[in-house]
Amino acid sequence: MFGLDKKDASLLLIVAVLVAFAPFLLNPFPEGSAMAQFNAGYPDLMQRFVIFGIFAIGFNILFGLTGYLSFGHAAFLGVGSYAAVWMFKLLSMNVIPAIILAVITAGVFALIIGYVSLRRSGIYFSILTLAFAQMSFALAYSVLTPITGGETGLQLALDDPRILDGANQTNNIPVPGFFGMEMRDSTDLVLGNWIFTFNVGYYFAAIIMLISFYVSIRIFRSPFGMMLRAVKSNQQRLNYTGLNPRPYTLAAFVISGMYAGLAGGLMASMDPLAGAERMFWTASGEVVLMTILGGVGTLIGPVLGAGMIKYMENIISKINADILHSWFAFLPDGLEDLVVTMIYPFIGKGWHLTLGIVFMLVVIFLPGGLVQGGQKLAGLFGRKKAEDTKTATTEPAE
């Protein structure tokens, strides 16, 4: 199917099914229940799941295949966001031109940075990319204020020209859309105490994520992907064969940067605002964590890692002391206070502590990330099933 072997086609189909039914899967608890706090099926968070999934997929093409660790990939995310917002201001509120410009601009930016940074490898490459990203942040935050909006960010205004859309006849700032469908449009399905939200912006971003995931599979399985693996395995030996690895690594860097620009363009399409904070080094570190948590060099791992971090950032961080007290109200007063006191540092504003512990455990016990954990569980259940089958087999009587 689509030029993929059976295993890859099955993986793509599984991801497509999960994405399509995400509004149901992410809202397992009824509204008003004590566990409704863990529901993640609202549009803004679902959009972040797929957008940062795209960001992590692109980063994995560089880091997972070549072994080049970039600490400055957020620069391309920010550049893509700025390009998309400028397209909304100048041309049209249709998201397609904005996304195309975001990808192209990020690709050109990645070509320039990659050409310089890839002259070095290892930690020197990582530091160079970090330096470029921080310079980009500084330029966007202060020096290029007329273009980027400075610390307040680049926003839409009523007097923006929007050449293709014509004059604005209303007193409201228009919103991004896709040929008449606004990204913020949603439909609610109420089934008993459950509310499932189907959002246009989420499904638009989800379709693009599926296309991006398909392209990454083709890259991983292509001769180009094999060359990138050769670079990661032993670049010096590759040089001895007479092959120059730099064009391949530069191509991987540019493709990865274009993925980041695509994610930035989608972020601006969901919320037409671009700020310099998207270029900061913490955003670059976040995508590194996503890829490592999910599984470096795996196909679906970065998507899982992105989902896990965004879930913790938006759900675990919202749990406060009052919610904890409501959960443990059945305990005696003294014991209830003790339990809440012990748990509270790991939730709310302390969710980073929980993330750090999870990251530490994954690196120590599951160096292959969540994908390796899933493979171990599958192998465990498969072995148990095989043992049960063997036990149930009857021997012929003598």
Number of C-alpha atoms within 10 A of each C-alpha: 9 7 8 14 10 10 9 17 16 13 15 21 13 12 16 17 11 14 20 16 11 20 23 18 15 16 20 17 19 16 15 10 9 13 13 14 17 18 18 23 20 18 21 16 18 24 23 22 26 26 29 27 30 32 31 31 33 31 31 31 28 25 24 24 25 25 20 23 21 25 26 27 31 32 33 34 30 32 32 35 37 32 26 33 32 25 22 28 22 15 18 23 27 22 24 19 15 28 26 17 22 33 28 17 23 30 26 15 19 27 19 13 20 22 16 15 23 20 12 12 14 12 13 14 20 18 18 22 25 23 16 18 25 19 15 22 24 17 16 26 20 14 14 13 15 10 13 24 19 20 13 13 17 23 18 17 11 15 10 16 16 18 13 11 13 10 12 14 7 8 7 9 12 16 18 25 20 15 10 9 13 20 22 17 13 13 10 10 11 10 9 8 10 16 18 19 18 20 21 21 25 29 19 16 24 22 15 18 27 19 14 19 22 19 12 21 22 17 17 21 13 12 11 15 20 15 20 26 18 17 23 19 14 11 18 12 12 16 12 9 8 8 12 13 16 15 12 16 23 22 19 26 29 25 22 27 35 28 29 34 38 35 32 33 34 31 25 28 29 25 18 23 18 29 23 25 18 19 25 22 19 14 18 23 16 19 28 23 20 30 30 27 29 30 28 27 22 22 23 23 26 34 28 21 29 29 22 17 22 20 19 18 18 17 18 22 17 16 18 15 17 9 15 19 17 11 14 15 13 10 12 10 11 8 13 17 16 11 14 18 14 9 12 16 16 18 22 18 15 14 21 18 13 16 19 12 13 13 17 14 14 20 15 11 11 19 18 21 26 23 22 18 17 12 12 13 12 12 12 12 12 12 12 12 12 12 12 11 10 10 9 9 9 7 6 5 4 3
